Amino acid sequence: MTAFRLASAVADAFPDTLIALVTATGLRGGEPWPATAAALAALERQLADGTWQPADETDPRIAAWHTAYRSFGTNPRRVRPSVDALGRRLAKKGALPRINPAVDSYNAVSVRHGLPAGAFDLDHVTGDVAIRPADGTESFTPLGEPGTVENPKPGEIVYADTTGVLTRHWNHRDAHRTRVTEDSRHVAFLLETLQGTRDGHLLKAAAHELQELLAPHAERTAVHYLDPAQPQAGA
């Protein structure tokens, strides 16, 4: 079992953090996922007819992440939180990318609820995962750039296992090594808010929605939560 741990330095700096850890075992990414396809199509249809639009940086859910990014030295308009970048792409193009069913599922839930989301193939994670400030010695290879190696700046919030960084700038971009593909069988999905008191109900609704999209295509799913009071959960 892989443990996910919210470091005390992050809990102290962001005391209202709430993270949903949604796990899926025995995932079958090669079969049709009609509910996910329908969820994506519904969002795009609502955007087109003007009945819904993705949250932007003026929304409190996104603004909180911009403030957090600035606090650890990242310019959120150059390096955007994942949900911010995804929402902007959807608003501009009118469609979300189709990657594979598992990734499409968390993208749909993320943009619908205005909450950052990501995922790791746990078969490629080494040891436990910590959400912690970088010390500047870690390495990171961005998704889709297997020949690139970056070094996060000291103090930048990252997800990291015993080998290296899995996500830079808290939730900006995931690593190539732990990317989720159609062949991934054991996956941890993360949904996050910095305003758990205000938006915890949204996070829990989003986690339930994601679990419902995953469950028909997995042997087992589960949801756990991390916060400063309960900073560790297993996947």
BALOBA-1460 file (C-alpha; in Angstrom, 3 decimals):
// residues 235
<rec num="1" residu="m" x="0.000" y="0.000" z="0.000"/>
<rec num="2" residu="t" x="1.196" y="3.505" z="-0.880"/>
<rec num="3" residu="a" x="0.713" y="6.121" z="1.832"/>
<rec num="4" residu="f" x="-0.047" y="9.738" z="0.936"/>
<rec num="5" residu="r" x="1.041" y="12.261" z="3.565"/>
<rec num="6" residu="l" x="0.384" y="15.977" z="3.935"/>
<rec num="7" residu="a" x="3.584" y="17.431" z="5.394"/>
<rec num="8" residu="s" x="3.264" y="19.550" z="8.516"/>
<rec num="9" residu="a" x="4.871" y="22.524" z="6.761"/>
<rec num="10" residu="v" x="2.098" y="22.481" z="4.150"/>
<rec num="11" residu="a" x="-0.619" y="21.909" z="6.756"/>
<rec num="12" residu="d" x="0.660" y="24.856" z="8.781"/>
<rec num="13" residu="a" x="0.886" y="27.188" z="5.778"/>
<rec num="14" residu="f" x="-2.480" y="26.102" z="4.329"/>
<rec num="15" residu="p" x="-4.539" y="25.022" z="7.351"/>
<rec num="16" residu="d" x="-7.847" y="24.660" z="5.489"/>
<rec num="17" residu="t" x="-6.479" y="22.203" z="2.924"/>
<rec num="18" residu="l" x="-8.682" y="19.226" z="2.111"/>
<rec num="19" residu="i" x="-7.611" y="16.557" z="-0.388"/>
<rec num="20" residu="a" x="-9.696" y="13.663" z="-1.666"/>
<rec num="21" residu="l" x="-7.764" y="10.510" z="-2.526"/>
<rec num="22" residu="v" x="-9.821" y="8.324" z="-4.860"/>
<rec num="23" residu="t" x="-8.256" y="4.956" z="-5.605"/>
<rec num="24" residu="a" x="-9.112" y="2.441" z="-8.280"/>
<rec num="25" residu="t" x="-7.723" y="-1.090" z="-8.501"/>
<rec num="26" residu="g" x="-8.139" y="-3.421" z="-11.462"/>
<rec num="27" residu="l" x="-8.926" y="-0.512" z="-13.758"/>
<rec num="28" residu="r" x="-9.920" y="-1.396" z="-17.323"/>
<rec num="29" residu="g" x="-8.965" y="1.565" z="-19.479"/>
<rec num="30" residu="g" x="-9.325" y="-0.165" z="-22.802"/>
<rec num="31" residu="e" x="-13.097" y="-0.624" z="-22.745"/>
<rec num="32" residu="p" x="-15.773" y="1.989" z="-23.556"/>
<rec num="33" residu="w" x="-16.649" y="4.351" z="-20.691"/>
<rec num="34" residu="p" x="-20.036" y="5.720" z="-21.830"/>
<rec num="35" residu="a" x="-20.740" y="7.730" z="-18.654"/>
<rec num="36" residu="t" x="-17.432" y="9.579" z="-18.995"/>
<rec num="37" residu="a" x="-18.089" y="10.288" z="-22.678"/>
<rec num="38" residu="a" x="-21.524" y="11.620" z="-21.739"/>
<rec num="39" residu="a" x="-20.099" y="13.819" z="-18.954"/>
<rec num="40" residu="l" x="-17.628" y="15.442" z="-21.333"/>
<rec num="41" residu="a" x="-20.284" y="15.980" z="-23.994"/>
<rec num="42" residu="a" x="-22.677" y="17.496" z="-21.453"/>
<rec num="43" residu="l" x="-20.110" y="20.054" z="-20.290"/>
<rec num="44" residu="e" x="-19.293" y="21.056" z="-23.845"/>
<rec num="45" residu="r" x="-22.980" y="21.348" z="-24.708"/>
<rec num="46" residu="q" x="-23.692" y="23.524" z="-21.647"/>
<rec num="47" residu="l" x="-20.747" y="25.761" z="-22.535"/>
<rec num="48" residu="a" x="-21.981" y="26.088" z="-26.102"/>
<rec num="49" residu="d" x="-25.536" y="27.009" z="-25.115"/>
<rec num="50" residu="g" x="-24.399" y="29.432" z="-22.410"/>
<rec num="51" residu="t" x="-25.906" y="27.651" z="-19.410"/>
<rec num="52" residu="w" x="-22.510" y="26.987" z="-17.777"/>
<rec num="53" residu="q" x="-18.949" y="28.184" z="-17.978"/>
<rec num="54" residu="p" x="-15.747" y="27.021" z="-16.285"/>
<rec num="55" residu="a" x="-14.436" y="28.866" z="-13.240"/>
<rec num="56" residu="d" x="-11.759" y="31.444" z="-14.024"/>
<rec num="57" residu="e" x="-9.251" y="33.305" z="-11.878"/>
<rec num="58" residu="t" x="-11.949" y="35.651" z="-10.541"/>
<rec num="59" residu="d" x="-13.693" y="32.675" z="-8.929"/>
<rec num="60" residu="p" x="-12.763" y="32.205" z="-5.227"/>
<rec num="61" residu="r" x="-11.913" y="28.543" z="-5.876"/>
<rec num="62" residu="i" x="-9.265" y="29.507" z="-8.441"/>
<rec num="63" residu="a" x="-8.188" y="32.736" z="-6.744"/>
<rec num="64" residu="a" x="-7.180" y="30.783" z="-3.633"/>
<rec num="65" residu="w" x="-4.759" y="28.746" z="-5.719"/>
<rec num="66" residu="h" x="-3.303" y="31.859" z="-7.339"/>
<rec num="67" residu="t" x="-2.627" y="33.251" z="-3.859"/>
<rec num="68" residu="a" x="-1.038" y="29.971" z="-2.776"/>
<rec num="69" residu="y" x="1.173" y="29.804" z="-5.874"/>
<rec num="70" residu="r" x="2.452" y="33.320" z="-5.245"/>
<rec num="71" residu="s" x="3.220" y="32.402" z="-1.628"/>
<rec num="72" residu="f" x="5.757" y="29.799" z="-2.760"/>
<rec num="73" residu="g" x="7.217" y="31.883" z="-5.559"/>
<rec num="74" residu="t" x="5.264" y="30.714" z="-8.616"/>
<rec num="75" residu="n" x="3.591" y="33.198" z="-10.961"/>
<rec num="76" residu="p" x="0.102" y="31.660" z="-11.440"/>
<rec num="77" residu="r" x="-0.467" y="33.491" z="-14.705"/>
<rec num="78" residu="r" x="2.617" y="31.909" z="-16.259"/>
<rec num="79" residu="v" x="2.340" y="28.558" z="-14.507"/>
<rec num="80" residu="r" x="-1.355" y="28.012" z="-13.911"/>
<rec num="81" residu="p" x="-3.081" y="25.640" z="-11.508"/>
<rec num="82" residu="s" x="-4.298" y="22.644" z="-13.492"/>
<rec num="83" residu="v" x="-8.010" y="23.430" z="-13.219"/>
<rec num="84" residu="d" x="-7.387" y="27.035" z="-14.271"/>
<rec num="85" residu="a" x="-5.448" y="25.951" z="-17.367"/>
<rec num="86" residu="l" x="-8.013" y="23.296" z="-18.228"/>
<rec num="87" residu="g" x="-10.943" y="25.697" z="-17.859"/>
<rec num="88" residu="r" x="-9.234" y="28.301" z="-20.023"/>
<rec num="89" residu="r" x="-8.590" y="25.693" z="-22.698"/>
<rec num="90" residu="l" x="-12.208" y="24.574" z="-22.629"/>
<rec num="91" residu="a" x="-13.514" y="28.159" z="-22.818"/>
<rec num="92" residu="k" x="-11.249" y="28.926" z="-25.782"/>
<rec num="93" residu="k" x="-11.650" y="25.730" z="-27.810"/>
<rec num="94" residu="g" x="-15.148" y="24.676" z="-26.746"/>
<rec num="95" residu="a" x="-13.967" y="21.128" z="-26.049"/>
<rec num="96" residu="l" x="-11.894" y="19.168" z="-23.574"/>
<rec num="97" residu="p" x="-9.052" y="16.944" z="-24.767"/>
<rec num="98" residu="r" x="-9.677" y="13.203" z="-24.999"/>
<rec num="99" residu="i" x="-6.666" y="11.429" z="-23.500"/>
<rec num="100" residu="n" x="-7.947" y="8.114" z="-22.165"/>
<rec num="101" residu="p" x="-11.047" y="7.252" z="-20.111"/>
<rec num="102" residu="a" x="-9.452" y="7.543" z="-16.665"/>
<rec num="103" residu="v" x="-7.827" y="10.906" z="-17.407"/>
<rec num="104" residu="d" x="-10.948" y="12.140" z="-19.200"/>
<rec num="105" residu="s" x="-12.976" y="11.247" z="-16.098"/>
<rec num="106" residu="y" x="-10.965" y="13.347" z="-13.682"/>
<rec num="107" residu="n" x="-10.691" y="16.194" z="-16.184"/>
<rec num="108" residu="a" x="-14.484" y="16.316" z="-16.491"/>
<rec num="109" residu="v" x="-14.973" y="16.275" z="-12.714"/>
<rec num="110" residu="s" x="-12.203" y="18.825" z="-12.162"/>
<rec num="111" residu="v" x="-13.503" y="21.457" z="-14.561"/>
<rec num="112" residu="r" x="-17.142" y="20.902" z="-13.604"/>
<rec num="113" residu="h" x="-16.465" y="21.553" z="-9.928"/>
<rec num="114" residu="g" x="-13.637" y="24.087" z="-10.289"/>
<rec num="115" residu="l" x="-11.201" y="21.912" z="-8.319"/>
<rec num="116" residu="p" x="-7.684" y="20.820" z="-9.322"/>
<rec num="117" residu="a" x="-7.287" y="17.115" z="-10.046"/>
<rec num="118" residu="g" x="-4.484" y="14.758" z="-10.956"/>
<rec num="119" residu="a" x="-3.624" y="11.080" z="-10.935"/>
<rec num="120" residu="f" x="-0.692" y="8.702" z="-10.551"/>
<rec num="121" residu="d" x="-0.177" y="5.160" z="-11.799"/>
<rec num="122" residu="l" x="0.703" y="3.546" z="-8.479"/>
<rec num="123" residu="d" x="2.606" y="0.727" z="-10.188"/>
<rec num="124" residu="h" x="5.218" y="3.362" z="-11.102"/>
<rec num="125" residu="v" x="5.305" y="5.146" z="-7.722"/>
<rec num="126" residu="t" x="8.217" y="4.261" z="-5.434"/>
<rec num="127" residu="g" x="7.610" y="4.265" z="-1.695"/>
<rec num="128" residu="d" x="5.188" y="6.699" z="-0.131"/>
<rec num="129" residu="v" x="4.058" y="10.077" z="-1.494"/>
<rec num="130" residu="a" x="4.496" y="13.324" z="0.408"/>
<rec num="131" residu="i" x="2.871" y="16.681" z="-0.336"/>
<rec num="132" residu="r" x="5.675" y="18.902" z="0.852"/>
<rec num="133" residu="p" x="7.923" y="21.856" z="0.063"/>
<rec num="134" residu="a" x="10.731" y="20.994" z="-2.350"/>
<rec num="135" residu="d" x="14.284" y="21.312" z="-1.065"/>
<rec num="136" residu="g" x="15.731" y="22.093" z="-4.499"/>
<rec num="137" residu="t" x="17.614" y="18.833" z="-5.018"/>
<rec num="138" residu="e" x="14.710" y="16.848" z="-6.504"/>
<rec num="139" residu="s" x="14.298" y="16.012" z="-10.176"/>
<rec num="140" residu="f" x="11.143" y="16.164" z="-12.273"/>
<rec num="141" residu="t" x="10.435" y="14.961" z="-15.795"/>
<rec num="142" residu="p" x="7.276" y="16.595" z="-17.169"/>
<rec num="143" residu="l" x="4.434" y="14.609" z="-18.688"/>
<rec num="144" residu="g" x="5.061" y="14.147" z="-22.397"/>
<rec num="145" residu="e" x="8.714" y="15.239" z="-22.155"/>
<rec num="146" residu="p" x="10.660" y="12.092" z="-21.222"/>
<rec num="147" residu="g" x="13.989" y="13.699" z="-22.148"/>
<rec num="148" residu="t" x="13.530" y="16.756" z="-19.913"/>
<rec num="149" residu="v" x="14.741" y="17.047" z="-16.316"/>
<rec num="150" residu="e" x="13.738" y="20.000" z="-14.132"/>
<rec num="151" residu="n" x="14.591" y="20.922" z="-10.556"/>
<rec num="152" residu="p" x="11.787" y="22.518" z="-8.509"/>
<rec num="153" residu="k" x="12.791" y="25.587" z="-6.557"/>
<rec num="154" residu="p" x="13.207" y="25.286" z="-2.791"/>
<rec num="155" residu="g" x="9.881" y="25.934" z="-1.078"/>
<rec num="156" residu="e" x="7.727" y="25.057" z="-4.097"/>
<rec num="157" residu="i" x="4.944" y="22.687" z="-3.019"/>
<rec num="158" residu="v" x="5.264" y="19.318" z="-4.760"/>
<rec num="159" residu="y" x="4.021" y="15.759" z="-4.650"/>
<rec num="160" residu="a" x="7.106" y="13.547" z="-4.323"/>
<rec num="161" residu="d" x="7.898" y="9.876" z="-3.836"/>
<rec num="162" residu="t" x="11.282" y="8.364" z="-2.960"/>
<rec num="163" residu="t" x="12.525" y="8.692" z="-6.556"/>
<rec num="164" residu="g" x="11.515" y="12.226" z="-7.450"/>
<rec num="165" residu="v" x="8.779" y="14.791" z="-7.959"/>
<rec num="166" residu="l" x="5.407" y="13.587" z="-9.238"/>
<rec num="167" residu="t" x="3.709" y="16.991" z="-9.579"/>
<rec num="168" residu="r" x="5.252" y="20.468" z="-9.669"/>
<rec num="169" residu="h" x="3.721" y="23.670" z="-8.300"/>
<rec num="170" residu="w" x="1.336" y="21.572" z="-6.158"/>
<rec num="171" residu="n" x="-0.983" y="20.721" z="-9.070"/>
<rec num="172" residu="h" x="0.319" y="22.400" z="-12.219"/>
<rec num="173" residu="r" x="1.752" y="19.405" z="-14.078"/>
<rec num="174" residu="d" x="2.236" y="15.696" z="-13.448"/>
<rec num="175" residu="a" x="5.358" y="13.633" z="-14.099"/>
<rec num="176" residu="h" x="5.925" y="11.424" z="-17.124"/>
<rec num="177" residu="r" x="6.972" y="8.415" z="-15.030"/>
<rec num="178" residu="t" x="3.656" y="8.040" z="-13.193"/>
<rec num="179" residu="r" x="1.348" y="9.131" z="-16.016"/>
<rec num="180" residu="v" x="-1.978" y="7.341" z="-16.327"/>
<rec num="181" residu="t" x="-2.489" y="5.408" z="-19.562"/>
<rec num="182" residu="e" x="-5.110" y="2.970" z="-20.868"/>
<rec num="183" residu="d" x="-2.944" y="0.193" z="-19.434"/>
<rec num="184" residu="s" x="-2.828" y="1.593" z="-15.886"/>
<rec num="185" residu="r" x="-4.448" y="-0.807" z="-13.441"/>
<rec num="186" residu="h" x="-3.865" y="0.712" z="-9.988"/>
<rec num="187" residu="v" x="-4.389" y="4.466" z="-9.919"/>
<rec num="188" residu="a" x="-4.628" y="7.169" z="-7.266"/>
<rec num="189" residu="f" x="-6.688" y="10.231" z="-8.210"/>
<rec num="190" residu="l" x="-6.426" y="13.477" z="-6.229"/>
<rec num="191" residu="l" x="-8.928" y="16.333" z="-5.928"/>
<rec num="192" residu="e" x="-7.950" y="19.388" z="-3.895"/>
<rec num="193" residu="t" x="-9.215" y="22.538" z="-2.224"/>
<rec num="194" residu="l" x="-7.464" y="25.106" z="-0.057"/>
<rec num="195" residu="q" x="-10.821" y="26.169" z="1.388"/>
<rec num="196" residu="g" x="-12.120" y="22.989" z="3.012"/>
<rec num="197" residu="t" x="-14.446" y="24.804" z="5.401"/>
<rec num="198" residu="r" x="-16.156" y="26.608" z="2.546"/>
<rec num="199" residu="d" x="-15.801" y="24.115" z="-0.308"/>
<rec num="200" residu="g" x="-15.511" y="20.745" z="1.408"/>
<rec num="201" residu="h" x="-19.006" y="19.799" z="0.268"/>
<rec num="202" residu="l" x="-17.985" y="20.484" z="-3.342"/>
<rec num="203" residu="l" x="-14.873" y="18.368" z="-2.960"/>
<rec num="204" residu="k" x="-16.828" y="15.463" z="-1.496"/>
<rec num="205" residu="a" x="-19.441" y="15.695" z="-4.244"/>
<rec num="206" residu="a" x="-16.673" y="15.720" z="-6.856"/>
<rec num="207" residu="a" x="-14.947" y="12.708" z="-5.265"/>
<rec num="208" residu="h" x="-18.230" y="10.792" z="-5.251"/>
<rec num="209" residu="e" x="-18.854" y="11.721" z="-8.883"/>
<rec num="210" residu="l" x="-15.388" y="10.555" z="-9.898"/>
<rec num="211" residu="q" x="-15.807" y="7.306" z="-7.994"/>
<rec num="212" residu="e" x="-19.096" y="6.686" z="-9.825"/>
<rec num="213" residu="l" x="-17.370" y="7.156" z="-13.188"/>
<rec num="214" residu="l" x="-14.553" y="4.790" z="-12.210"/>
<rec num="215" residu="a" x="-16.478" y="2.046" z="-10.425"/>
<rec num="216" residu="p" x="-18.051" y="0.310" z="-13.475"/>
<rec num="217" residu="h" x="-14.539" y="-0.132" z="-14.910"/>
<rec num="218" residu="a" x="-12.617" y="-1.228" z="-11.812"/>
<rec num="219" residu="e" x="-12.478" y="-4.186" z="-9.463"/>
<rec num="220" residu="r" x="-12.450" y="-1.903" z="-6.440"/>
<rec num="221" residu="t" x="-12.647" y="1.819" z="-5.663"/>
<rec num="222" residu="a" x="-12.316" y="3.786" z="-2.422"/>
<rec num="223" residu="v" x="-12.273" y="7.396" z="-1.226"/>
<rec num="224" residu="h" x="-10.131" y="8.789" z="1.595"/>
<rec num="225" residu="y" x="-9.503" y="12.362" z="2.742"/>
<rec num="226" residu="l" x="-6.378" y="14.161" z="3.924"/>
<rec num="227" residu="d" x="-6.356" y="17.361" z="5.949"/>
<rec num="228" residu="p" x="-4.178" y="18.834" z="8.717"/>
<rec num="229" residu="a" x="-6.085" y="16.832" z="11.344"/>
<rec num="230" residu="q" x="-5.766" y="13.553" z="9.391"/>
<rec num="231" residu="p" x="-2.663" y="14.071" z="7.258"/>
<rec num="232" residu="q" x="-2.169" y="10.513" z="5.979"/>
<rec num="233" residu="a" x="-4.151" y="7.979" z="3.971"/>
<rec num="234" residu="g" x="-3.316" y="4.793" z="2.084"/>
<rec num="235" residu="a" x="-3.894" y="3.986" z="-1.549"/>
